[in-house]
Amino acid sequence: MRQAPAIDAFGDRGFRIAGVRHEGSVLIVDDAVRPWSVRRLADATPESLDAVAEAGAAKVEFVLLGTGAATALPPKALRAALQRVGLGLEFMDTAAACRLYNYLASEGRRVAAALIAV
């Protein structure tokens, strides 16, 4: 049975995930947490989500994008790139994305999270 890491806290420019503090933005793919170099939404490129695309639809149902302090439309190139590889995208402010990620992960859903630190 898979054990998706829970987001315990966020803020102060980072996250606490499964009891471990992560500075800056993070990417959670296939239950692994890794640093994500995106600091603001304009920096989110298709290449910044290569790990998600590589995991593919077999391991990821869709991507939750935490856009920072406020909800904003992701760059068109990013949306198009995910669509080309058959992955859906849901975007919302980072706080909402953290809550939704925890809920969906607790249900066993295969969701990736790309979270811009706030």
CNS distance restraints for C-alpha pairs under 8 A (distance, minus, plus):
assign (resid   2 and name CA) (resid  31 and name CA) 7.94 0.50 0.50
assign (resid   2 and name CA) (resid 108 and name CA) 7.57 0.50 0.50
assign (resid   3 and name CA) (resid  31 and name CA) 7.04 0.50 0.50
assign (resid   4 and name CA) (resid  30 and name CA) 7.97 0.50 0.50
assign (resid   4 and name CA) (resid  31 and name CA) 4.85 0.50 0.50
assign (resid   4 and name CA) (resid  32 and name CA) 7.98 0.50 0.50
assign (resid   4 and name CA) (resid 105 and name CA) 6.02 0.50 0.50
assign (resid   4 and name CA) (resid 106 and name CA) 7.47 0.50 0.50
assign (resid   4 and name CA) (resid 108 and name CA) 7.84 0.50 0.50
assign (resid   5 and name CA) (resid  17 and name CA) 6.37 0.50 0.50
assign (resid   5 and name CA) (resid  18 and name CA) 5.32 0.50 0.50
assign (resid   5 and name CA) (resid  31 and name CA) 6.18 0.50 0.50
assign (resid   5 and name CA) (resid  32 and name CA) 7.63 0.50 0.50
assign (resid   5 and name CA) (resid  33 and name CA) 7.92 0.50 0.50
assign (resid   6 and name CA) (resid  17 and name CA) 5.66 0.50 0.50
assign (resid   6 and name CA) (resid  18 and name CA) 5.30 0.50 0.50
assign (resid   6 and name CA) (resid 102 and name CA) 5.83 0.50 0.50
assign (resid   6 and name CA) (resid 105 and name CA) 7.77 0.50 0.50
assign (resid   7 and name CA) (resid  15 and name CA) 7.22 0.50 0.50
assign (resid   7 and name CA) (resid  16 and name CA) 6.13 0.50 0.50
assign (resid   7 and name CA) (resid  17 and name CA) 4.39 0.50 0.50
assign (resid   7 and name CA) (resid  18 and name CA) 6.35 0.50 0.50
assign (resid   7 and name CA) (resid  98 and name CA) 6.57 0.50 0.50
assign (resid   7 and name CA) (resid 102 and name CA) 6.46 0.50 0.50
assign (resid   8 and name CA) (resid  15 and name CA) 7.62 0.50 0.50
assign (resid   8 and name CA) (resid  16 and name CA) 5.35 0.50 0.50
assign (resid   8 and name CA) (resid  17 and name CA) 5.40 0.50 0.50
assign (resid   8 and name CA) (resid  18 and name CA) 6.49 0.50 0.50
assign (resid   8 and name CA) (resid  19 and name CA) 6.86 0.50 0.50
assign (resid   9 and name CA) (resid  15 and name CA) 5.67 0.50 0.50
assign (resid   9 and name CA) (resid  16 and name CA) 5.01 0.50 0.50
assign (resid   9 and name CA) (resid  17 and name CA) 7.05 0.50 0.50
assign (resid  10 and name CA) (resid  14 and name CA) 5.85 0.50 0.50
assign (resid  10 and name CA) (resid  15 and name CA) 4.24 0.50 0.50
assign (resid  10 and name CA) (resid  16 and name CA) 6.22 0.50 0.50
assign (resid  10 and name CA) (resid  95 and name CA) 7.63 0.50 0.50
assign (resid  10 and name CA) (resid 117 and name CA) 7.60 0.50 0.50
assign (resid  10 and name CA) (resid 118 and name CA) 7.42 0.50 0.50
assign (resid  11 and name CA) (resid  15 and name CA) 6.34 0.50 0.50
assign (resid  11 and name CA) (resid 117 and name CA) 6.80 0.50 0.50
assign (resid  11 and name CA) (resid 118 and name CA) 5.18 0.50 0.50
assign (resid  12 and name CA) (resid 117 and name CA) 7.96 0.50 0.50
assign (resid  12 and name CA) (resid 118 and name CA) 6.41 0.50 0.50
assign (resid  13 and name CA) (resid  23 and name CA) 6.36 0.50 0.50
assign (resid  13 and name CA) (resid  24 and name CA) 5.40 0.50 0.50
assign (resid  13 and name CA) (resid  25 and name CA) 7.65 0.50 0.50
assign (resid  13 and name CA) (resid 117 and name CA) 4.98 0.50 0.50
assign (resid  13 and name CA) (resid 118 and name CA) 4.93 0.50 0.50
assign (resid  14 and name CA) (resid  21 and name CA) 7.24 0.50 0.50
assign (resid  14 and name CA) (resid  22 and name CA) 5.57 0.50 0.50
assign (resid  14 and name CA) (resid  23 and name CA) 4.35 0.50 0.50
assign (resid  14 and name CA) (resid  24 and name CA) 4.62 0.50 0.50
assign (resid  14 and name CA) (resid  25 and name CA) 6.38 0.50 0.50
assign (resid  14 and name CA) (resid 117 and name CA) 5.25 0.50 0.50
assign (resid  14 and name CA) (resid 118 and name CA) 6.81 0.50 0.50
assign (resid  15 and name CA) (resid  21 and name CA) 5.75 0.50 0.50
assign (resid  15 and name CA) (resid  22 and name CA) 5.16 0.50 0.50
assign (resid  15 and name CA) (resid  23 and name CA) 6.53 0.50 0.50
assign (resid  15 and name CA) (resid  24 and name CA) 7.47 0.50 0.50
assign (resid  15 and name CA) (resid  25 and name CA) 7.89 0.50 0.50
assign (resid  15 and name CA) (resid  26 and name CA) 7.93 0.50 0.50
assign (resid  15 and name CA) (resid 117 and name CA) 7.34 0.50 0.50
assign (resid  16 and name CA) (resid  20 and name CA) 5.19 0.50 0.50
assign (resid  16 and name CA) (resid  21 and name CA) 4.27 0.50 0.50
assign (resid  16 and name CA) (resid  22 and name CA) 6.02 0.50 0.50
assign (resid  17 and name CA) (resid  21 and name CA) 6.45 0.50 0.50
assign (resid  17 and name CA) (resid  22 and name CA) 7.31 0.50 0.50
assign (resid  22 and name CA) (resid  26 and name CA) 7.47 0.50 0.50
assign (resid  22 and name CA) (resid  35 and name CA) 7.59 0.50 0.50
assign (resid  23 and name CA) (resid  35 and name CA) 8.00 0.50 0.50
assign (resid  24 and name CA) (resid  35 and name CA) 7.20 0.50 0.50
assign (resid  24 and name CA) (resid  36 and name CA) 7.46 0.50 0.50
assign (resid  24 and name CA) (resid  37 and name CA) 7.92 0.50 0.50
assign (resid  24 and name CA) (resid  39 and name CA) 7.45 0.50 0.50
assign (resid  24 and name CA) (resid 116 and name CA) 7.41 0.50 0.50
assign (resid  24 and name CA) (resid 117 and name CA) 5.33 0.50 0.50
assign (resid  25 and name CA) (resid  35 and name CA) 6.20 0.50 0.50
assign (resid  25 and name CA) (resid  36 and name CA) 5.11 0.50 0.50
assign (resid  25 and name CA) (resid  37 and name CA) 6.63 0.50 0.50
assign (resid  25 and name CA) (resid  38 and name CA) 6.39 0.50 0.50
assign (resid  25 and name CA) (resid  39 and name CA) 6.53 0.50 0.50
assign (resid  25 and name CA) (resid 114 and name CA) 7.76 0.50 0.50
assign (resid  25 and name CA) (resid 115 and name CA) 5.62 0.50 0.50
assign (resid  25 and name CA) (resid 116 and name CA) 4.59 0.50 0.50
assign (resid  25 and name CA) (resid 117 and name CA) 4.54 0.50 0.50
assign (resid  26 and name CA) (resid  33 and name CA) 6.71 0.50 0.50
assign (resid  26 and name CA) (resid  34 and name CA) 5.71 0.50 0.50
assign (resid  26 and name CA) (resid  35 and name CA) 4.63 0.50 0.50
assign (resid  26 and name CA) (resid  36 and name CA) 4.59 0.50 0.50
assign (resid  26 and name CA) (resid  37 and name CA) 7.90 0.50 0.50
assign (resid  26 and name CA) (resid 113 and name CA) 7.92 0.50 0.50
assign (resid  26 and name CA) (resid 114 and name CA) 6.11 0.50 0.50
assign (resid  26 and name CA) (resid 115 and name CA) 5.39 0.50 0.50
assign (resid  26 and name CA) (resid 116 and name CA) 6.82 0.50 0.50
assign (resid  26 and name CA) (resid 117 and name CA) 7.50 0.50 0.50
assign (resid  27 and name CA) (resid  33 and name CA) 5.84 0.50 0.50
assign (resid  27 and name CA) (resid  34 and name CA) 5.34 0.50 0.50
assign (resid  27 and name CA) (resid  35 and name CA) 6.13 0.50 0.50
assign (resid  27 and name CA) (resid  36 and name CA) 5.50 0.50 0.50
assign (resid  27 and name CA) (resid 112 and name CA) 7.45 0.50 0.50
assign (resid  27 and name CA) (resid 113 and name CA) 5.67 0.50 0.50
assign (resid  27 and name CA) (resid 114 and name CA) 4.54 0.50 0.50
assign (resid  27 and name CA) (resid 115 and name CA) 6.27 0.50 0.50
assign (resid  28 and name CA) (resid  32 and name CA) 5.44 0.50 0.50
assign (resid  28 and name CA) (resid  33 and name CA) 4.52 0.50 0.50
assign (resid  28 and name CA) (resid  34 and name CA) 6.39 0.50 0.50
assign (resid  28 and name CA) (resid 112 and name CA) 5.47 0.50 0.50
assign (resid  28 and name CA) (resid 113 and name CA) 5.01 0.50 0.50
assign (resid  28 and name CA) (resid 114 and name CA) 6.49 0.50 0.50
assign (resid  29 and name CA) (resid  33 and name CA) 6.75 0.50 0.50
assign (resid  29 and name CA) (resid  51 and name CA) 7.25 0.50 0.50
assign (resid  29 and name CA) (resid  52 and name CA) 6.27 0.50 0.50
assign (resid  29 and name CA) (resid  55 and name CA) 7.57 0.50 0.50
assign (resid  29 and name CA) (resid  60 and name CA) 7.63 0.50 0.50
assign (resid  29 and name CA) (resid 111 and name CA) 7.46 0.50 0.50
assign (resid  29 and name CA) (resid 112 and name CA) 4.83 0.50 0.50
assign (resid  29 and name CA) (resid 113 and name CA) 6.79 0.50 0.50
assign (resid  30 and name CA) (resid  55 and name CA) 7.39 0.50 0.50
assign (resid  30 and name CA) (resid  59 and name CA) 6.31 0.50 0.50
assign (resid  30 and name CA) (resid  60 and name CA) 7.22 0.50 0.50
assign (resid  30 and name CA) (resid 110 and name CA) 7.33 0.50 0.50
assign (resid  30 and name CA) (resid 111 and name CA) 7.88 0.50 0.50
assign (resid  30 and name CA) (resid 112 and name CA) 6.99 0.50 0.50
assign (resid  36 and name CA) (resid  48 and name CA) 7.53 0.50 0.50
assign (resid  36 and name CA) (resid 114 and name CA) 7.63 0.50 0.50
assign (resid  37 and name CA) (resid  48 and name CA) 7.49 0.50 0.50
assign (resid  38 and name CA) (resid  43 and name CA) 5.45 0.50 0.50
assign (resid  38 and name CA) (resid  44 and name CA) 5.83 0.50 0.50
assign (resid  38 and name CA) (resid  48 and name CA) 7.37 0.50 0.50
assign (resid  38 and name CA) (resid 116 and name CA) 6.63 0.50 0.50
assign (resid  39 and name CA) (resid  43 and name CA) 6.71 0.50 0.50
assign (resid  39 and name CA) (resid 116 and name CA) 6.12 0.50 0.50
assign (resid  39 and name CA) (resid 117 and name CA) 7.04 0.50 0.50
assign (resid  40 and name CA) (resid  44 and name CA) 7.25 0.50 0.50
assign (resid  40 and name CA) (resid  67 and name CA) 7.55 0.50 0.50
assign (resid  40 and name CA) (resid  68 and name CA) 7.14 0.50 0.50
assign (resid  40 and name CA) (resid 116 and name CA) 6.66 0.50 0.50
assign (resid  41 and name CA) (resid  67 and name CA) 5.96 0.50 0.50
assign (resid  41 and name CA) (resid  68 and name CA) 7.45 0.50 0.50
assign (resid  41 and name CA) (resid  72 and name CA) 7.97 0.50 0.50
assign (resid  41 and name CA) (resid  74 and name CA) 6.57 0.50 0.50
assign (resid  41 and name CA) (resid  75 and name CA) 7.70 0.50 0.50
assign (resid  41 and name CA) (resid 116 and name CA) 7.57 0.50 0.50
assign (resid  42 and name CA) (resid  74 and name CA) 7.64 0.50 0.50
assign (resid  42 and name CA) (resid  75 and name CA) 6.82 0.50 0.50
assign (resid  44 and name CA) (resid  48 and name CA) 6.01 0.50 0.50
assign (resid  44 and name CA) (resid  49 and name CA) 7.91 0.50 0.50
assign (resid  44 and name CA) (resid  74 and name CA) 7.59 0.50 0.50
assign (resid  44 and name CA) (resid  75 and name CA) 7.19 0.50 0.50
assign (resid  44 and name CA) (resid  78 and name CA) 7.01 0.50 0.50
assign (resid  45 and name CA) (resid  49 and name CA) 7.05 0.50 0.50
assign (resid  45 and name CA) (resid  75 and name CA) 7.47 0.50 0.50
assign (resid  45 and name CA) (resid  77 and name CA) 6.95 0.50 0.50
assign (resid  45 and name CA) (resid  78 and name CA) 5.47 0.50 0.50
assign (resid  46 and name CA) (resid  50 and name CA) 6.71 0.50 0.50
assign (resid  46 and name CA) (resid  77 and name CA) 6.55 0.50 0.50
assign (resid  46 and name CA) (resid  78 and name CA) 4.72 0.50 0.50
assign (resid  46 and name CA) (resid  81 and name CA) 5.85 0.50 0.50
assign (resid  46 and name CA) (resid  82 and name CA) 7.58 0.50 0.50
assign (resid  49 and name CA) (resid  53 and name CA) 6.47 0.50 0.50
assign (resid  50 and name CA) (resid  54 and name CA) 5.98 0.50 0.50
assign (resid  51 and name CA) (resid  55 and name CA) 6.23 0.50 0.50
assign (resid  52 and name CA) (resid  56 and name CA) 6.39 0.50 0.50
assign (resid  52 and name CA) (resid  60 and name CA) 7.45 0.50 0.50
assign (resid  52 and name CA) (resid  63 and name CA) 7.97 0.50 0.50
assign (resid  52 and name CA) (resid 112 and name CA) 7.06 0.50 0.50
assign (resid  53 and name CA) (resid  82 and name CA) 7.10 0.50 0.50
assign (resid  53 and name CA) (resid  85 and name CA) 6.63 0.50 0.50
assign (resid  53 and name CA) (resid  87 and name CA) 7.96 0.50 0.50
assign (resid  55 and name CA) (resid  59 and name CA) 5.70 0.50 0.50
assign (resid  55 and name CA) (resid  60 and name CA) 6.74 0.50 0.50
assign (resid  56 and name CA) (resid  60 and name CA) 5.96 0.50 0.50
assign (resid  56 and name CA) (resid  85 and name CA) 7.17 0.50 0.50
assign (resid  56 and name CA) (resid  86 and name CA) 7.88 0.50 0.50
assign (resid  56 and name CA) (resid  87 and name CA) 7.48 0.50 0.50
assign (resid  57 and name CA) (resid  61 and name CA) 5.76 0.50 0.50
assign (resid  57 and name CA) (resid  62 and name CA) 7.82 0.50 0.50
assign (resid  57 and name CA) (resid  85 and name CA) 7.84 0.50 0.50
assign (resid  57 and name CA) (resid  86 and name CA) 6.67 0.50 0.50
assign (resid  57 and name CA) (resid  87 and name CA) 6.35 0.50 0.50
assign (resid  59 and name CA) (resid 110 and name CA) 6.14 0.50 0.50
assign (resid  60 and name CA) (resid  87 and name CA) 7.50 0.50 0.50
assign (resid  60 and name CA) (resid 110 and name CA) 4.92 0.50 0.50
assign (resid  60 and name CA) (resid 111 and name CA) 5.32 0.50 0.50
assign (resid  60 and name CA) (resid 112 and name CA) 6.12 0.50 0.50
assign (resid  61 and name CA) (resid  87 and name CA) 6.59 0.50 0.50
assign (resid  61 and name CA) (resid  88 and name CA) 7.12 0.50 0.50
assign (resid  61 and name CA) (resid 109 and name CA) 7.48 0.50 0.50
assign (resid  61 and name CA) (resid 110 and name CA) 5.41 0.50 0.50
assign (resid  61 and name CA) (resid 111 and name CA) 5.61 0.50 0.50
assign (resid  61 and name CA) (resid 112 and name CA) 7.78 0.50 0.50
assign (resid  62 and name CA) (resid  87 and name CA) 5.25 0.50 0.50
assign (resid  62 and name CA) (resid  88 and name CA) 4.52 0.50 0.50
assign (resid  62 and name CA) (resid  89 and name CA) 5.68 0.50 0.50
assign (resid  62 and name CA) (resid  90 and name CA) 7.47 0.50 0.50
assign (resid  62 and name CA) (resid 110 and name CA) 7.53 0.50 0.50
assign (resid  62 and name CA) (resid 111 and name CA) 5.50 0.50 0.50
assign (resid  62 and name CA) (resid 112 and name CA) 6.42 0.50 0.50
assign (resid  63 and name CA) (resid  87 and name CA) 7.07 0.50 0.50
assign (resid  63 and name CA) (resid  88 and name CA) 6.16 0.50 0.50
assign (resid  63 and name CA) (resid  89 and name CA) 4.85 0.50 0.50
assign (resid  63 and name CA) (resid  90 and name CA) 6.19 0.50 0.50
assign (resid  63 and name CA) (resid 111 and name CA) 5.95 0.50 0.50
assign (resid  63 and name CA) (resid 112 and name CA) 4.78 0.50 0.50
assign (resid  63 and name CA) (resid 113 and name CA) 5.69 0.50 0.50
assign (resid  63 and name CA) (resid 114 and name CA) 7.18 0.50 0.50
assign (resid  64 and name CA) (resid  89 and name CA) 6.11 0.50 0.50
assign (resid  64 and name CA) (resid  90 and name CA) 4.98 0.50 0.50
assign (resid  64 and name CA) (resid  91 and name CA) 5.78 0.50 0.50
assign (resid  64 and name CA) (resid  92 and name CA) 7.83 0.50 0.50
assign (resid  64 and name CA) (resid  97 and name CA) 6.28 0.50 0.50
assign (resid  64 and name CA) (resid 101 and name CA) 7.21 0.50 0.50
assign (resid  64 and name CA) (resid 111 and name CA) 7.11 0.50 0.50
assign (resid  64 and name CA) (resid 112 and name CA) 6.13 0.50 0.50
assign (resid  64 and name CA) (resid 113 and name CA) 4.71 0.50 0.50
assign (resid  64 and name CA) (resid 114 and name CA) 6.18 0.50 0.50
assign (resid  64 and name CA) (resid 115 and name CA) 7.92 0.50 0.50
assign (resid  65 and name CA) (resid  89 and name CA) 7.18 0.50 0.50
assign (resid  65 and name CA) (resid  90 and name CA) 6.15 0.50 0.50
assign (resid  65 and name CA) (resid  91 and name CA) 4.58 0.50 0.50
assign (resid  65 and name CA) (resid  92 and name CA) 6.43 0.50 0.50
assign (resid  65 and name CA) (resid  93 and name CA) 7.94 0.50 0.50
assign (resid  65 and name CA) (resid  94 and name CA) 7.46 0.50 0.50
assign (resid  65 and name CA) (resid  97 and name CA) 6.66 0.50 0.50
assign (resid  65 and name CA) (resid 113 and name CA) 5.95 0.50 0.50
assign (resid  65 and name CA) (resid 114 and name CA) 4.84 0.50 0.50
assign (resid  65 and name CA) (resid 115 and name CA) 5.86 0.50 0.50
assign (resid  65 and name CA) (resid 116 and name CA) 7.94 0.50 0.50
assign (resid  66 and name CA) (resid  71 and name CA) 7.83 0.50 0.50
assign (resid  66 and name CA) (resid  91 and name CA) 6.03 0.50 0.50
assign (resid  66 and name CA) (resid  92 and name CA) 5.41 0.50 0.50
assign (resid  66 and name CA) (resid  93 and name CA) 4.99 0.50 0.50
assign (resid  66 and name CA) (resid  94 and name CA) 3.79 0.50 0.50
assign (resid  66 and name CA) (resid  95 and name CA) 7.31 0.50 0.50
assign (resid  66 and name CA) (resid  96 and name CA) 7.48 0.50 0.50
assign (resid  66 and name CA) (resid  97 and name CA) 5.16 0.50 0.50
assign (resid  66 and name CA) (resid  98 and name CA) 7.48 0.50 0.50
assign (resid  66 and name CA) (resid 113 and name CA) 7.52 0.50 0.50
assign (resid  66 and name CA) (resid 114 and name CA) 6.12 0.50 0.50
assign (resid  66 and name CA) (resid 115 and name CA) 4.44 0.50 0.50
assign (resid  66 and name CA) (resid 116 and name CA) 5.67 0.50 0.50
assign (resid  67 and name CA) (resid  71 and name CA) 5.76 0.50 0.50
assign (resid  67 and name CA) (resid  72 and name CA) 6.26 0.50 0.50
assign (resid  67 and name CA) (resid  74 and name CA) 7.70 0.50 0.50
assign (resid  67 and name CA) (resid  91 and name CA) 6.71 0.50 0.50
assign (resid  67 and name CA) (resid  92 and name CA) 5.90 0.50 0.50
assign (resid  67 and name CA) (resid  93 and name CA) 4.91 0.50 0.50
assign (resid  67 and name CA) (resid  94 and name CA) 5.58 0.50 0.50
assign (resid  67 and name CA) (resid 115 and name CA) 6.83 0.50 0.50
assign (resid  67 and name CA) (resid 116 and name CA) 5.79 0.50 0.50
assign (resid  68 and name CA) (resid  93 and name CA) 5.29 0.50 0.50
assign (resid  68 and name CA) (resid  94 and name CA) 4.97 0.50 0.50
assign (resid  68 and name CA) (resid  95 and name CA) 7.96 0.50 0.50
assign (resid  68 and name CA) (resid 115 and name CA) 7.45 0.50 0.50
assign (resid  68 and name CA) (resid 116 and name CA) 5.13 0.50 0.50
assign (resid  68 and name CA) (resid 117 and name CA) 6.25 0.50 0.50
assign (resid  68 and name CA) (resid 118 and name CA) 5.69 0.50 0.50
assign (resid  69 and name CA) (resid  93 and name CA) 5.61 0.50 0.50
assign (resid  69 and name CA) (resid  94 and name CA) 6.30 0.50 0.50
assign (resid  69 and name CA) (resid  95 and name CA) 7.57 0.50 0.50
assign (resid  69 and name CA) (resid 118 and name CA) 6.02 0.50 0.50
assign (resid  70 and name CA) (resid  92 and name CA) 7.39 0.50 0.50
assign (resid  70 and name CA) (resid  93 and name CA) 4.82 0.50 0.50
assign (resid  70 and name CA) (resid  94 and name CA) 7.59 0.50 0.50
assign (resid  71 and name CA) (resid  91 and name CA) 7.15 0.50 0.50
assign (resid  71 and name CA) (resid  92 and name CA) 4.70 0.50 0.50
assign (resid  71 and name CA) (resid  93 and name CA) 4.39 0.50 0.50
assign (resid  71 and name CA) (resid  94 and name CA) 7.98 0.50 0.50
assign (resid  72 and name CA) (resid  91 and name CA) 7.67 0.50 0.50
assign (resid  72 and name CA) (resid  92 and name CA) 7.04 0.50 0.50
assign (resid  72 and name CA) (resid  93 and name CA) 7.56 0.50 0.50
assign (resid  73 and name CA) (resid  91 and name CA) 7.48 0.50 0.50
assign (resid  74 and name CA) (resid  78 and name CA) 6.80 0.50 0.50
assign (resid  74 and name CA) (resid  79 and name CA) 6.84 0.50 0.50
assign (resid  74 and name CA) (resid  91 and name CA) 7.56 0.50 0.50
assign (resid  75 and name CA) (resid  79 and name CA) 6.58 0.50 0.50
assign (resid  76 and name CA) (resid  80 and name CA) 6.09 0.50 0.50
assign (resid  77 and name CA) (resid  81 and name CA) 6.05 0.50 0.50
assign (resid  78 and name CA) (resid  82 and name CA) 6.41 0.50 0.50
assign (resid  79 and name CA) (resid  83 and name CA) 6.27 0.50 0.50
assign (resid  79 and name CA) (resid  89 and name CA) 7.15 0.50 0.50
assign (resid  80 and name CA) (resid  84 and name CA) 6.16 0.50 0.50
assign (resid  81 and name CA) (resid  85 and name CA) 6.68 0.50 0.50
assign (resid  82 and name CA) (resid  86 and name CA) 6.35 0.50 0.50
assign (resid  82 and name CA) (resid  87 and name CA) 5.15 0.50 0.50
assign (resid  82 and name CA) (resid  88 and name CA) 6.69 0.50 0.50
assign (resid  82 and name CA) (resid  89 and name CA) 7.28 0.50 0.50
assign (resid  83 and name CA) (resid  87 and name CA) 5.47 0.50 0.50
assign (resid  83 and name CA) (resid  88 and name CA) 6.42 0.50 0.50
assign (resid  91 and name CA) (resid  97 and name CA) 7.42 0.50 0.50
assign (resid  92 and name CA) (resid  96 and name CA) 6.26 0.50 0.50
assign (resid  92 and name CA) (resid  97 and name CA) 5.97 0.50 0.50
assign (resid  93 and name CA) (resid  97 and name CA) 6.22 0.50 0.50
assign (resid  94 and name CA) (resid  98 and name CA) 6.08 0.50 0.50
assign (resid  94 and name CA) (resid 115 and name CA) 6.06 0.50 0.50
assign (resid  94 and name CA) (resid 116 and name CA) 6.47 0.50 0.50
assign (resid  94 and name CA) (resid 117 and name CA) 7.35 0.50 0.50
assign (resid  94 and name CA) (resid 118 and name CA) 7.33 0.50 0.50
assign (resid  95 and name CA) (resid  99 and name CA) 6.48 0.50 0.50
assign (resid  96 and name CA) (resid 100 and name CA) 6.11 0.50 0.50
assign (resid  97 and name CA) (resid 101 and name CA) 5.88 0.50 0.50
assign (resid  97 and name CA) (resid 113 and name CA) 7.74 0.50 0.50
assign (resid  97 and name CA) (resid 115 and name CA) 7.52 0.50 0.50
assign (resid  98 and name CA) (resid 102 and name CA) 6.26 0.50 0.50
assign (resid  98 and name CA) (resid 115 and name CA) 7.84 0.50 0.50
assign (resid  99 and name CA) (resid 103 and name CA) 6.35 0.50 0.50
assign (resid 100 and name CA) (resid 104 and name CA) 6.07 0.50 0.50
assign (resid 101 and name CA) (resid 105 and name CA) 5.84 0.50 0.50
assign (resid 101 and name CA) (resid 111 and name CA) 7.24 0.50 0.50
assign (resid 101 and name CA) (resid 113 and name CA) 6.93 0.50 0.50
assign (resid 102 and name CA) (resid 106 and name CA) 5.99 0.50 0.50
assign (resid 103 and name CA) (resid 107 and name CA) 6.57 0.50 0.50
assign (resid 104 and name CA) (resid 108 and name CA) 6.60 0.50 0.50
assign (resid 104 and name CA) (resid 109 and name CA) 5.43 0.50 0.50
assign (resid 104 and name CA) (resid 111 and name CA) 7.25 0.50 0.50
assign (resid 105 and name CA) (resid 109 and name CA) 5.24 0.50 0.50
assign (resid 105 and name CA) (resid 110 and name CA) 6.98 0.50 0.50
assign (resid 105 and name CA) (resid 111 and name CA) 6.86 0.50 0.50
